Amino acid sequence: MKKPRAKNTDIAFRSGCPIATTLDLVGDRWSLVIVRDMIVGKAKFGDFLASPERIPTNILAARLKRMEAAGLVAKRTYQINPARYAYRLSDKGMALLPVLQNMCRWANAYVPGTWTPPESFMAPRV
C-alpha cells in the first residue's frame, strides 16, 4: 500500500493519525528547535547555528528547505550576491507555539535541570 504524501512536499506520512503525521513533519531532533529559534526572533542561517544545540550546517539547510516545502516557514532574500535568506514562521508554523509552550511546561514539571523559558516565550499570543 502506498504511503499518503503531504501536498507539495516530499514527506511521506506513515498513517492518517494526527500525532504520527505531526511527528512526520516536525518530529526529528532539530525541527522544533528551529521553530523555537524563529519564535524568539532568529531569522538568518548564522543565527540558527549559534544556538546551544549546535545544529550541523547540512542538517539546518535540509530542515529549513523541508519546513519551507511543508508551508511552516517562508524565506526572503536579503542579499543577492552571494544569495542569503532570512526565514520566518508562516501562520501554520506559528500555530506550533502552544505545542512548544506545553512541551516546556511538561519538561519543567518532570525533567530536572531543564531551563525555565522566558515569560515572553510562554505568554499567550493573540
Backbone atoms as SQL, in Angstrom:
CREATE TABLE atoms (id INTEGER PRIMARY KEY, chain TEXT, resi INTEGER, resn TEXT, atom TEXT, x REAL, y REAL, z REAL);
INSERT INTO atoms VALUES
  (1, 'A', 1, 'MET', 'N', 0.834, -1.180, 0.000),
  (2, 'A', 1, 'MET', 'CA', 0.000, 0.000, 0.000),
  (3, 'A', 1, 'MET', 'C', 0.881, 1.247, 0.000),
  (4, 'A', 2, 'LYS', 'N', 0.558, 2.231, -0.839),
  (5, 'A', 2, 'LYS', 'CA', 1.320, 3.466, -0.921),
  (6, 'A', 2, 'LYS', 'C', 1.088, 4.325, 0.312),
  (7, 'A', 3, 'LYS', 'N', 2.167, 4.981, 0.773),
  (8, 'A', 3, 'LYS', 'CA', 2.038, 5.897, 1.899),
  (9, 'A', 3, 'LYS', 'C', 1.431, 7.204, 1.411),
  (10, 'A', 4, 'PRO', 'N', 0.499, 7.798, 2.183),
  (11, 'A', 4, 'PRO', 'CA', -0.024, 9.103, 1.787),
  (12, 'A', 4, 'PRO', 'C', 1.076, 10.158, 1.872),
  (13, 'A', 5, 'ARG', 'N', 1.052, 11.114, 0.966),
  (14, 'A', 5, 'ARG', 'CA', 2.054, 12.183, 0.959),
  (15, 'A', 5, 'ARG', 'C', 1.395, 13.527, 1.209),
  (16, 'A', 6, 'ALA', 'N', 2.156, 14.419, 1.846),
  (17, 'A', 6, 'ALA', 'CA', 1.682, 15.780, 2.062),
  (18, 'A', 6, 'ALA', 'C', 1.703, 16.514, 0.730),
  (19, 'A', 7, 'LYS', 'N', 0.799, 17.455, 0.551),
  (20, 'A', 7, 'LYS', 'CA', 0.783, 18.247, -0.674),
  (21, 'A', 7, 'LYS', 'C', 2.044, 19.100, -0.743),
  (22, 'A', 8, 'ASN', 'N', 2.658, 19.134, -1.921),
  (23, 'A', 8, 'ASN', 'CA', 3.805, 19.985, -2.206),
  (24, 'A', 8, 'ASN', 'C', 5.019, 19.711, -1.327),
  (25, 'A', 9, 'THR', 'N', 5.159, 18.525, -0.790),
  (26, 'A', 9, 'THR', 'CA', 6.353, 18.179, -0.026),
  (27, 'A', 9, 'THR', 'C', 6.779, 16.781, -0.412),
  (28, 'A', 10, 'ASP', 'N', 7.950, 16.401, 0.069),
  (29, 'A', 10, 'ASP', 'CA', 8.414, 15.037, -0.159),
  (30, 'A', 10, 'ASP', 'C', 8.261, 14.202, 1.107),
  (31, 'A', 11, 'ILE', 'N', 7.396, 14.614, 1.988),
  (32, 'A', 11, 'ILE', 'CA', 7.214, 13.940, 3.263),
  (33, 'A', 11, 'ILE', 'C', 6.177, 12.834, 3.115),
  (34, 'A', 12, 'ALA', 'N', 6.583, 11.634, 3.431),
  (35, 'A', 12, 'ALA', 'CA', 5.655, 10.502, 3.395),
  (36, 'A', 12, 'ALA', 'C', 5.077, 10.314, 4.792),
  (37, 'A', 13, 'PHE', 'N', 3.762, 10.306, 4.887),
  (38, 'A', 13, 'PHE', 'CA', 3.112, 10.089, 6.172),
  (39, 'A', 13, 'PHE', 'C', 2.937, 8.596, 6.396),
  (40, 'A', 14, 'ARG', 'N', 3.174, 8.171, 7.621),
  (41, 'A', 14, 'ARG', 'CA', 3.060, 6.750, 7.963),
  (42, 'A', 14, 'ARG', 'C', 1.615, 6.305, 8.054),
  (43, 'A', 15, 'SER', 'N', 0.738, 7.224, 8.433),
  (44, 'A', 15, 'SER', 'CA', -0.682, 6.894, 8.595),
  (45, 'A', 15, 'SER', 'C', -1.460, 8.196, 8.628),
  (46, 'A', 16, 'GLY', 'N', -2.758, 8.095, 8.846),
  (47, 'A', 16, 'GLY', 'CA', -3.593, 9.280, 8.983),
  (48, 'A', 16, 'GLY', 'C', -3.708, 9.757, 10.419),
  (49, 'A', 17, 'CYS', 'N', -3.009, 9.114, 11.347),
  (50, 'A', 17, 'CYS', 'CA', -3.045, 9.514, 12.757),
  (51, 'A', 17, 'CYS', 'C', -2.481, 10.923, 12.902),
  (52, 'A', 18, 'PRO', 'N', -3.202, 11.853, 13.550),
  (53, 'A', 18, 'PRO', 'CA', -2.713, 13.221, 13.664),
  (54, 'A', 18, 'PRO', 'C', -1.391, 13.332, 14.427),
  (55, 'A', 19, 'ILE', 'N', -1.176, 12.482, 15.416),
  (56, 'A', 19, 'ILE', 'CA', 0.094, 12.522, 16.149),
  (57, 'A', 19, 'ILE', 'C', 1.223, 12.045, 15.242),
  (58, 'A', 20, 'ALA', 'N', 1.015, 10.942, 14.545),
  (59, 'A', 20, 'ALA', 'CA', 2.048, 10.415, 13.648),
  (60, 'A', 20, 'ALA', 'C', 2.351, 11.386, 12.509),
  (61, 'A', 21, 'THR', 'N', 1.327, 12.011, 11.926),
  (62, 'A', 21, 'THR', 'CA', 1.585, 12.932, 10.811),
  (63, 'A', 21, 'THR', 'C', 2.321, 14.179, 11.293),
  (64, 'A', 22, 'THR', 'N', 1.989, 14.662, 12.488),
  (65, 'A', 22, 'THR', 'CA', 2.721, 15.803, 13.045),
  (66, 'A', 22, 'THR', 'C', 4.177, 15.427, 13.278),
  (67, 'A', 23, 'LEU', 'N', 4.399, 14.239, 13.815),
  (68, 'A', 23, 'LEU', 'CA', 5.775, 13.779, 14.016),
  (69, 'A', 23, 'LEU', 'C', 6.502, 13.595, 12.692),
  (70, 'A', 24, 'ASP', 'N', 5.799, 13.174, 11.653),
  (71, 'A', 24, 'ASP', 'CA', 6.418, 13.060, 10.330),
  (72, 'A', 24, 'ASP', 'C', 6.885, 14.423, 9.823),
  (73, 'A', 25, 'LEU', 'N', 6.179, 15.482, 10.189),
  (74, 'A', 25, 'LEU', 'CA', 6.542, 16.837, 9.755),
  (75, 'A', 25, 'LEU', 'C', 7.636, 17.456, 10.618),
  (76, 'A', 26, 'VAL', 'N', 7.513, 17.348, 11.943),
  (77, 'A', 26, 'VAL', 'CA', 8.420, 18.084, 12.834),
  (78, 'A', 26, 'VAL', 'C', 8.976, 17.225, 13.967),
  (79, 'A', 27, 'GLY', 'N', 8.931, 15.919, 13.821),
  (80, 'A', 27, 'GLY', 'CA', 9.318, 15.046, 14.911),
  (81, 'A', 27, 'GLY', 'C', 10.780, 14.649, 14.964),
  (82, 'A', 28, 'ASP', 'N', 11.605, 15.199, 14.090),
  (83, 'A', 28, 'ASP', 'CA', 13.037, 14.904, 14.176),
  (84, 'A', 28, 'ASP', 'C', 13.646, 15.728, 15.308),
  (85, 'A', 29, 'ARG', 'N', 14.911, 15.564, 15.574),
  (86, 'A', 29, 'ARG', 'CA', 15.520, 16.228, 16.722),
  (87, 'A', 29, 'ARG', 'C', 15.809, 17.712, 16.505),
  (88, 'A', 30, 'TRP', 'N', 15.630, 18.233, 15.292),
  (89, 'A', 30, 'TRP', 'CA', 16.006, 19.617, 15.011),
  (90, 'A', 30, 'TRP', 'C', 14.852, 20.552, 14.665),
  (91, 'A', 31, 'SER', 'N', 13.806, 20.092, 14.056),
  (92, 'A', 31, 'SER', 'CA', 12.773, 20.985, 13.513),
  (93, 'A', 31, 'SER', 'C', 12.136, 21.886, 14.565),
  (94, 'A', 32, 'LEU', 'N', 11.763, 21.332, 15.705),
  (95, 'A', 32, 'LEU', 'CA', 11.124, 22.169, 16.726),
  (96, 'A', 32, 'LEU', 'C', 12.113, 23.126, 17.382),
  (97, 'A', 33, 'VAL', 'N', 13.397, 22.775, 17.389),
  (98, 'A', 33, 'VAL', 'CA', 14.420, 23.705, 17.880),
  (99, 'A', 33, 'VAL', 'C', 14.503, 24.904, 16.934),
  (100, 'A', 34, 'ILE', 'N', 14.425, 24.656, 15.638),
  (101, 'A', 34, 'ILE', 'CA', 14.433, 25.745, 14.657),
  (102, 'A', 34, 'ILE', 'C', 13.177, 26.597, 14.813),
  (103, 'A', 35, 'VAL', 'N', 12.026, 25.966, 15.007),
  (104, 'A', 35, 'VAL', 'CA', 10.781, 26.715, 15.242),
  (105, 'A', 35, 'VAL', 'C', 10.938, 27.580, 16.488),
  (106, 'A', 36, 'ARG', 'N', 11.462, 27.010, 17.566),
  (107, 'A', 36, 'ARG', 'CA', 11.697, 27.774, 18.800),
  (108, 'A', 36, 'ARG', 'C', 12.559, 29.003, 18.517),
  (109, 'A', 37, 'ASP', 'N', 13.649, 28.798, 17.770),
  (110, 'A', 37, 'ASP', 'CA', 14.548, 29.905, 17.472),
  (111, 'A', 37, 'ASP', 'C', 13.855, 30.998, 16.664),
  (112, 'A', 38, 'MET', 'N', 13.002, 30.616, 15.727),
  (113, 'A', 38, 'MET', 'CA', 12.268, 31.621, 14.952),
  (114, 'A', 38, 'MET', 'C', 11.285, 32.377, 15.840),
  (115, 'A', 39, 'ILE', 'N', 10.662, 31.685, 16.774),
  (116, 'A', 39, 'ILE', 'CA', 9.716, 32.342, 17.677),
  (117, 'A', 39, 'ILE', 'C', 10.424, 33.410, 18.505),
  (118, 'A', 40, 'VAL', 'N', 11.668, 33.160, 18.909),
  (119, 'A', 40, 'VAL', 'CA', 12.390, 34.136, 19.724),
  (120, 'A', 40, 'VAL', 'C', 13.145, 35.162, 18.882),
  (121, 'A', 41, 'GLY', 'N', 12.948, 35.133, 17.553),
  (122, 'A', 41, 'GLY', 'CA', 13.469, 36.206, 16.717),
  (123, 'A', 41, 'GLY', 'C', 14.649, 35.874, 15.825),
  (124, 'A', 42, 'LYS', 'N', 15.142, 34.658, 15.868),
  (125, 'A', 42, 'LYS', 'CA', 16.235, 34.311, 14.968),
  (126, 'A', 42, 'LYS', 'C', 15.676, 34.162, 13.561),
  (127, 'A', 43, 'ALA', 'N', 16.456, 34.613, 12.564),
  (128, 'A', 43, 'ALA', 'CA', 15.942, 34.596, 11.196),
  (129, 'A', 43, 'ALA', 'C', 16.978, 34.159, 10.166),
  (130, 'A', 44, 'LYS', 'N', 18.249, 34.339, 10.460),
  (131, 'A', 44, 'LYS', 'CA', 19.291, 34.063, 9.471),
  (132, 'A', 44, 'LYS', 'C', 20.011, 32.760, 9.800),
  (133, 'A', 45, 'PHE', 'N', 20.584, 32.165, 8.773),
  (134, 'A', 45, 'PHE', 'CA', 21.261, 30.876, 8.897),
  (135, 'A', 45, 'PHE', 'C', 22.250, 30.885, 10.065),
  (136, 'A', 46, 'GLY', 'N', 23.067, 31.918, 10.128),
  (137, 'A', 46, 'GLY', 'CA', 24.056, 32.023, 11.204),
  (138, 'A', 46, 'GLY', 'C', 23.433, 32.128, 12.580),
  (139, 'A', 47, 'ASP', 'N', 22.256, 32.756, 12.661),
  (140, 'A', 47, 'ASP', 'CA', 21.548, 32.846, 13.944),
  (141, 'A', 47, 'ASP', 'C', 21.228, 31.457, 14.476),
  (142, 'A', 48, 'PHE', 'N', 20.744, 30.592, 13.584),
  (143, 'A', 48, 'PHE', 'CA', 20.375, 29.235, 13.997),
  (144, 'A', 48, 'PHE', 'C', 21.611, 28.429, 14.401),
  (145, 'A', 49, 'LEU', 'N', 22.716, 28.650, 13.704),
  (146, 'A', 49, 'LEU', 'CA', 23.953, 27.932, 14.024),
  (147, 'A', 49, 'LEU', 'C', 24.487, 28.316, 15.399),
  (148, 'A', 50, 'ALA', 'N', 24.152, 29.510, 15.876),
  (149, 'A', 50, 'ALA', 'CA', 24.641, 29.985, 17.171),
  (150, 'A', 50, 'ALA', 'C', 23.852, 29.428, 18.354),
  (151, 'A', 51, 'SER', 'N', 22.817, 28.667, 18.109),
  (152, 'A', 51, 'SER', 'CA', 22.019, 28.094, 19.195),
  (153, 'A', 51, 'SER', 'C', 22.845, 27.078, 19.982),
  (154, 'A', 52, 'PRO', 'N', 22.537, 26.899, 21.262),
  (155, 'A', 52, 'PRO', 'CA', 23.342, 25.993, 22.092),
  (156, 'A', 52, 'PRO', 'C', 23.314, 24.533, 21.644),
  (157, 'A', 53, 'GLU', 'N', 22.324, 24.144, 20.860),
  (158, 'A', 53, 'GLU', 'CA', 22.239, 22.749, 20.403),
  (159, 'A', 53, 'GLU', 'C', 23.225, 22.419, 19.290),
  (160, 'A', 54, 'ARG', 'N', 23.782, 23.437, 18.649),
  (161, 'A', 54, 'ARG', 'CA', 24.830, 23.287, 17.635),
  (162, 'A', 54, 'ARG', 'C', 24.419, 22.393, 16.467),
  (163, 'A', 55, 'ILE', 'N', 23.383, 22.788, 15.778),
  (164, 'A', 55, 'ILE', 'CA', 22.899, 22.024, 14.622),
  (165, 'A', 55, 'ILE', 'C', 23.942, 22.058, 13.502),
  (166, 'A', 56, 'PRO', 'N', 24.254, 20.925, 12.910),
  (167, 'A', 56, 'PRO', 'CA', 25.191, 20.909, 11.778),
  (168, 'A', 56, 'PRO', 'C', 24.613, 21.679, 10.576),
  (169, 'A', 57, 'THR', 'N', 25.479, 22.321, 9.809),
  (170, 'A', 57, 'THR', 'CA', 25.031, 23.172, 8.704),
  (171, 'A', 57, 'THR', 'C', 24.222, 22.405, 7.665),
  (172, 'A', 58, 'ASN', 'N', 24.641, 21.183, 7.340),
  (173, 'A', 58, 'ASN', 'CA', 23.914, 20.422, 6.319),
  (174, 'A', 58, 'ASN', 'C', 22.517, 20.042, 6.810),
  (175, 'A', 59, 'ILE', 'N', 22.389, 19.728, 8.079),
  (176, 'A', 59, 'ILE', 'CA', 21.082, 19.384, 8.646),
  (177, 'A', 59, 'ILE', 'C', 20.196, 20.626, 8.685),
  (178, 'A', 60, 'LEU', 'N', 20.768, 21.760, 9.093),
  (179, 'A', 60, 'LEU', 'CA', 19.997, 23.004, 9.146),
  (180, 'A', 60, 'LEU', 'C', 19.452, 23.351, 7.767),
  (181, 'A', 61, 'ALA', 'N', 20.296, 23.301, 6.754),
  (182, 'A', 61, 'ALA', 'CA', 19.849, 23.623, 5.390),
  (183, 'A', 61, 'ALA', 'C', 18.728, 22.687, 4.950),
  (184, 'A', 62, 'ALA', 'N', 18.883, 21.400, 5.237),
  (185, 'A', 62, 'ALA', 'CA', 17.863, 20.420, 4.838),
  (186, 'A', 62, 'ALA', 'C', 16.550, 20.652, 5.582),
  (187, 'A', 63, 'ARG', 'N', 16.620, 20.945, 6.886),
  (188, 'A', 63, 'ARG', 'CA', 15.392, 21.161, 7.662),
  (189, 'A', 63, 'ARG', 'C', 14.674, 22.433, 7.213),
  (190, 'A', 64, 'LEU', 'N', 15.420, 23.509, 6.965),
  (191, 'A', 64, 'LEU', 'CA', 14.783, 24.746, 6.501),
  (192, 'A', 64, 'LEU', 'C', 14.084, 24.519, 5.166),
  (193, 'A', 65, 'LYS', 'N', 14.731, 23.806, 4.269),
  (194, 'A', 65, 'LYS', 'CA', 14.134, 23.515, 2.960),
  (195, 'A', 65, 'LYS', 'C', 12.872, 22.668, 3.122),
  (196, 'A', 66, 'ARG', 'N', 12.951, 21.659, 3.955),
  (197, 'A', 66, 'ARG', 'CA', 11.804, 20.773, 4.182),
  (198, 'A', 66, 'ARG', 'C', 10.646, 21.520, 4.846),
  (199, 'A', 67, 'MET', 'N', 10.966, 22.365, 5.828),
  (200, 'A', 67, 'MET', 'CA', 9.925, 23.123, 6.522),
  (201, 'A', 67, 'MET', 'C', 9.295, 24.162, 5.598),
  (202, 'A', 68, 'GLU', 'N', 10.096, 24.722, 4.697),
  (203, 'A', 68, 'GLU', 'CA', 9.541, 25.648, 3.710),
  (204, 'A', 68, 'GLU', 'C', 8.594, 24.909, 2.768),
  (205, 'A', 69, 'ALA', 'N', 9.000, 23.736, 2.307),
  (206, 'A', 69, 'ALA', 'CA', 8.156, 22.943, 1.408),
  (207, 'A', 69, 'ALA', 'C', 6.849, 22.537, 2.078),
  (208, 'A', 70, 'ALA', 'N', 6.889, 22.331, 3.385),
  (209, 'A', 70, 'ALA', 'CA', 5.688, 21.935, 4.131),
  (210, 'A', 70, 'ALA', 'C', 4.814, 23.130, 4.503),
  (211, 'A', 71, 'GLY', 'N', 5.267, 24.347, 4.178),
  (212, 'A', 71, 'GLY', 'CA', 4.473, 25.536, 4.471),
  (213, 'A', 71, 'GLY', 'C', 4.599, 26.041, 5.892),
  (214, 'A', 72, 'LEU', 'N', 5.603, 25.569, 6.636),
  (215, 'A', 72, 'LEU', 'CA', 5.809, 26.018, 8.012),
  (216, 'A', 72, 'LEU', 'C', 6.667, 27.271, 8.076),
  (217, 'A', 73, 'VAL', 'N', 7.498, 27.466, 7.057),
  (218, 'A', 73, 'VAL', 'CA', 8.489, 28.537, 7.035),
  (219, 'A', 73, 'VAL', 'C', 8.422, 29.250, 5.692),
  (220, 'A', 74, 'ALA', 'N', 8.638, 30.553, 5.726),
  (221, 'A', 74, 'ALA', 'CA', 8.769, 31.341, 4.499),
  (222, 'A', 74, 'ALA', 'C', 10.163, 31.965, 4.502),
  (223, 'A', 75, 'LYS', 'N', 10.762, 32.089, 3.331),
  (224, 'A', 75, 'LYS', 'CA', 12.072, 32.734, 3.265),
  (225, 'A', 75, 'LYS', 'C', 12.018, 33.908, 2.308),
  (226, 'A', 76, 'ARG', 'N', 12.875, 34.880, 2.586),
  (227, 'A', 76, 'ARG', 'CA', 13.005, 36.033, 1.701),
  (228, 'A', 76, 'ARG', 'C', 14.490, 36.314, 1.516),
  (229, 'A', 77, 'THR', 'N', 14.821, 36.811, 0.344),
  (230, 'A', 77, 'THR', 'CA', 16.204, 37.155, 0.046),
  (231, 'A', 77, 'THR', 'C', 16.525, 38.489, 0.698),
  (232, 'A', 78, 'TYR', 'N', 17.620, 38.549, 1.436),
  (233, 'A', 78, 'TYR', 'CA', 18.058, 39.837, 1.975),
  (234, 'A', 78, 'TYR', 'C', 19.400, 40.259, 1.384),
  (235, 'A', 79, 'GLN', 'N', 20.050, 39.368, 0.636),
  (236, 'A', 79, 'GLN', 'CA', 21.288, 39.687, -0.066),
  (237, 'A', 79, 'GLN', 'C', 21.328, 38.857, -1.336),
  (238, 'A', 80, 'ILE', 'N', 21.708, 39.501, -2.445),
  (239, 'A', 80, 'ILE', 'CA', 21.667, 38.811, -3.730),
  (240, 'A', 80, 'ILE', 'C', 22.969, 38.083, -4.050),
  (241, 'A', 81, 'ASN', 'N', 24.112, 38.719, -3.846),
  (242, 'A', 81, 'ASN', 'CA', 25.374, 38.101, -4.232),
  (243, 'A', 81, 'ASN', 'C', 26.367, 38.161, -3.085),
  (244, 'A', 82, 'PRO', 'N', 26.663, 37.066, -2.423),
  (245, 'A', 82, 'PRO', 'CA', 26.048, 35.751, -2.578),
  (246, 'A', 82, 'PRO', 'C', 24.633, 35.739, -1.996),
  (247, 'A', 83, 'ALA', 'N', 23.841, 34.814, -2.475),
  (248, 'A', 83, 'ALA', 'CA', 22.441, 34.727, -2.033),
  (249, 'A', 83, 'ALA', 'C', 22.382, 34.399, -0.545),
  (250, 'A', 84, 'ARG', 'N', 21.624, 35.216, 0.171),
  (251, 'A', 84, 'ARG', 'CA', 21.408, 34.990, 1.605),
  (252, 'A', 84, 'ARG', 'C', 19.930, 35.202, 1.882),
  (253, 'A', 85, 'TYR', 'N', 19.418, 34.418, 2.820),
  (254, 'A', 85, 'TYR', 'CA', 17.985, 34.427, 3.086),
  (255, 'A', 85, 'TYR', 'C', 17.705, 34.641, 4.562),
  (256, 'A', 86, 'ALA', 'N', 16.559, 35.239, 4.821),
  (257, 'A', 86, 'ALA', 'CA', 16.013, 35.333, 6.175),
  (258, 'A', 86, 'ALA', 'C', 14.756, 34.474, 6.193),
  (259, 'A', 87, 'TYR', 'N', 14.540, 33.828, 7.303),
  (260, 'A', 87, 'TYR', 'CA', 13.416, 32.902, 7.442),
  (261, 'A', 87, 'TYR', 'C', 12.472, 33.400, 8.521),
  (262, 'A', 88, 'ARG', 'N', 11.192, 33.101, 8.343),
  (263, 'A', 88, 'ARG', 'CA', 10.191, 33.412, 9.363),
  (264, 'A', 88, 'ARG', 'C', 9.147, 32.308, 9.337),
  (265, 'A', 89, 'LEU', 'N', 8.458, 32.172, 10.448),
  (266, 'A', 89, 'LEU', 'CA', 7.388, 31.187, 10.510),
  (267, 'A', 89, 'LEU', 'C', 6.164, 31.698, 9.780),
  (268, 'A', 90, 'SER', 'N', 5.524, 30.827, 9.058),
  (269, 'A', 90, 'SER', 'CA', 4.217, 31.135, 8.471),
  (270, 'A', 90, 'SER', 'C', 3.184, 31.025, 9.589),
  (271, 'A', 91, 'ASP', 'N', 1.944, 31.355, 9.291),
  (272, 'A', 91, 'ASP', 'CA', 0.879, 31.165, 10.284),
  (273, 'A', 91, 'ASP', 'C', 0.807, 29.700, 10.707),
  (274, 'A', 92, 'LYS', 'N', 0.982, 28.818, 9.751),
  (275, 'A', 92, 'LYS', 'CA', 0.961, 27.378, 10.033),
  (276, 'A', 92, 'LYS', 'C', 2.090, 27.008, 11.001),
  (277, 'A', 93, 'GLY', 'N', 3.266, 27.551, 10.780),
  (278, 'A', 93, 'GLY', 'CA', 4.391, 27.287, 11.675),
  (279, 'A', 93, 'GLY', 'C', 4.197, 27.912, 13.040),
  (280, 'A', 94, 'MET', 'N', 3.679, 29.134, 13.068),
  (281, 'A', 94, 'MET', 'CA', 3.451, 29.827, 14.338),
  (282, 'A', 94, 'MET', 'C', 2.397, 29.114, 15.174),
  (283, 'A', 95, 'ALA', 'N', 1.517, 28.374, 14.521),
  (284, 'A', 95, 'ALA', 'CA', 0.485, 27.621, 15.249),
  (285, 'A', 95, 'ALA', 'C', 1.096, 26.517, 16.112),
  (286, 'A', 96, 'LEU', 'N', 2.388, 26.241, 15.944),
  (287, 'A', 96, 'LEU', 'CA', 3.073, 25.268, 16.797),
  (288, 'A', 96, 'LEU', 'C', 3.458, 25.853, 18.155),
  (289, 'A', 97, 'LEU', 'N', 3.347, 27.167, 18.336),
  (290, 'A', 97, 'LEU', 'CA', 3.749, 27.789, 19.600),
  (291, 'A', 97, 'LEU', 'C', 3.084, 27.151, 20.816),
  (292, 'A', 98, 'PRO', 'N', 1.761, 26.959, 20.846),
  (293, 'A', 98, 'PRO', 'CA', 1.169, 26.334, 22.038),
  (294, 'A', 98, 'PRO', 'C', 1.699, 24.921, 22.299),
  (295, 'A', 99, 'VAL', 'N', 2.049, 24.208, 21.250),
  (296, 'A', 99, 'VAL', 'CA', 2.633, 22.874, 21.416),
  (297, 'A', 99, 'VAL', 'C', 3.976, 22.996, 22.136),
  (298, 'A', 100, 'LEU', 'N', 4.817, 23.933, 21.683),
  (299, 'A', 100, 'LEU', 'CA', 6.123, 24.131, 22.310),
  (300, 'A', 100, 'LEU', 'C', 5.973, 24.625, 23.745),
  (301, 'A', 101, 'GLN', 'N', 5.017, 25.518, 23.980),
  (302, 'A', 101, 'GLN', 'CA', 4.792, 26.004, 25.339),
  (303, 'A', 101, 'GLN', 'C', 4.407, 24.852, 26.266),
  (304, 'A', 102, 'ASN', 'N', 3.541, 23.972, 25.799),
  (305, 'A', 102, 'ASN', 'CA', 3.153, 22.826, 26.623),
  (306, 'A', 102, 'ASN', 'C', 4.301, 21.841, 26.808),
  (307, 'A', 103, 'MET', 'N', 5.143, 21.690, 25.810),
  (308, 'A', 103, 'MET', 'CA', 6.333, 20.850, 25.973),
  (309, 'A', 103, 'MET', 'C', 7.242, 21.437, 27.053),
  (310, 'A', 104, 'CYS', 'N', 7.376, 22.765, 27.071),
  (311, 'A', 104, 'CYS', 'CA', 8.182, 23.426, 28.100),
  (312, 'A', 104, 'CYS', 'C', 7.587, 23.186, 29.485),
  (313, 'A', 105, 'ARG', 'N', 6.285, 23.354, 29.604),
  (314, 'A', 105, 'ARG', 'CA', 5.627, 23.133, 30.898),
  (315, 'A', 105, 'ARG', 'C', 5.845, 21.699, 31.378),
  (316, 'A', 106, 'TRP', 'N', 5.680, 20.752, 30.476),
  (317, 'A', 106, 'TRP', 'CA', 5.857, 19.348, 30.829),
  (318, 'A', 106, 'TRP', 'C', 7.295, 19.088, 31.283),
  (319, 'A', 107, 'ALA', 'N', 8.277, 19.555, 30.497),
  (320, 'A', 107, 'ALA', 'CA', 9.685, 19.331, 30.838),
  (321, 'A', 107, 'ALA', 'C', 10.041, 20.000, 32.160),
  (322, 'A', 108, 'ASN', 'N', 9.563, 21.224, 32.379),
  (323, 'A', 108, 'ASN', 'CA', 9.852, 21.907, 33.638),
  (324, 'A', 108, 'ASN', 'C', 9.267, 21.160, 34.832),
  (325, 'A', 109, 'ALA', 'N', 8.133, 20.498, 34.636),
  (326, 'A', 109, 'ALA', 'CA', 7.495, 19.752, 35.725),
  (327, 'A', 109, 'ALA', 'C', 8.142, 18.383, 35.961),
  (328, 'A', 110, 'TYR', 'N', 8.639, 17.750, 34.916),
  (329, 'A', 110, 'TYR', 'CA', 9.045, 16.346, 35.041),
  (330, 'A', 110, 'TYR', 'C', 10.495, 16.023, 34.692),
  (331, 'A', 111, 'VAL', 'N', 11.239, 16.979, 34.152),
  (332, 'A', 111, 'VAL', 'CA', 12.625, 16.707, 33.771),
  (333, 'A', 111, 'VAL', 'C', 13.542, 17.657, 34.535),
  (334, 'A', 112, 'PRO', 'N', 14.201, 17.160, 35.580),
  (335, 'A', 112, 'PRO', 'CA', 15.079, 18.025, 36.373),
  (336, 'A', 112, 'PRO', 'C', 16.180, 18.654, 35.513),
  (337, 'A', 113, 'GLY', 'N', 16.499, 19.899, 35.819),
  (338, 'A', 113, 'GLY', 'CA', 17.588, 20.587, 35.141),
  (339, 'A', 113, 'GLY', 'C', 17.207, 21.310, 33.862),
  (340, 'A', 114, 'THR', 'N', 15.924, 21.253, 33.466),
  (341, 'A', 114, 'THR', 'CA', 15.535, 21.980, 32.252),
  (342, 'A', 114, 'THR', 'C', 15.417, 23.463, 32.554),
  (343, 'A', 115, 'TRP', 'N', 15.688, 24.271, 31.553),
  (344, 'A', 115, 'TRP', 'CA', 15.617, 25.723, 31.691),
  (345, 'A', 115, 'TRP', 'C', 14.174, 26.167, 31.812),
  (346, 'A', 116, 'THR', 'N', 13.988, 27.261, 32.508),
  (347, 'A', 116, 'THR', 'CA', 12.677, 27.902, 32.530),
  (348, 'A', 116, 'THR', 'C', 12.658, 28.886, 31.366),
  (349, 'A', 117, 'PRO', 'N', 11.730, 28.727, 30.431),
  (350, 'A', 117, 'PRO', 'CA', 11.699, 29.634, 29.280),
  (351, 'A', 117, 'PRO', 'C', 11.351, 31.056, 29.716),
  (352, 'A', 118, 'PRO', 'N', 11.798, 32.040, 28.955),
  (353, 'A', 118, 'PRO', 'CA', 11.432, 33.419, 29.285),
  (354, 'A', 118, 'PRO', 'C', 9.919, 33.616, 29.197),
  (355, 'A', 119, 'GLU', 'N', 9.415, 34.507, 30.014),
  (356, 'A', 119, 'GLU', 'CA', 7.971, 34.779, 30.028),
  (357, 'A', 119, 'GLU', 'C', 7.490, 35.219, 28.651),
  (358, 'A', 120, 'SER', 'N', 8.335, 35.936, 27.912),
  (359, 'A', 120, 'SER', 'CA', 7.934, 36.388, 26.573),
  (360, 'A', 120, 'SER', 'C', 7.648, 35.207, 25.645),
  (361, 'A', 121, 'PHE', 'N', 8.326, 34.088, 25.870),
  (362, 'A', 121, 'PHE', 'CA', 8.079, 32.890, 25.066),
  (363, 'A', 121, 'PHE', 'C', 6.798, 32.195, 25.513),
  (364, 'A', 122, 'MET', 'N', 6.557, 32.203, 26.810),
  (365, 'A', 122, 'MET', 'CA', 5.435, 31.454, 27.370),
  (366, 'A', 122, 'MET', 'C', 4.119, 32.230, 27.342),
  (367, 'A', 123, 'ALA', 'N', 4.188, 33.534, 27.130),
  (368, 'A', 123, 'ALA', 'CA', 2.968, 34.351, 27.145),
  (369, 'A', 123, 'ALA', 'C', 2.056, 33.983, 25.979),
  (370, 'A', 124, 'PRO', 'N', 0.751, 33.957, 26.227),
  (371, 'A', 124, 'PRO', 'CA', -0.192, 33.689, 25.125),
  (372, 'A', 124, 'PRO', 'C', -0.069, 34.760, 24.043),
  (373, 'A', 125, 'ARG', 'N', -0.235, 34.366, 22.813),
  (374, 'A', 125, 'ARG', 'CA', -0.203, 35.308, 21.679),
  (375, 'A', 125, 'ARG', 'C', -1.607, 35.464, 21.144),
  (376, 'A', 126, 'VAL', 'N', -1.906, 36.652, 20.714),
  (377, 'A', 126, 'VAL', 'CA', -3.237, 36.921, 20.157),
  (378, 'A', 126, 'VAL', 'C', -3.206, 36.758, 18.663);
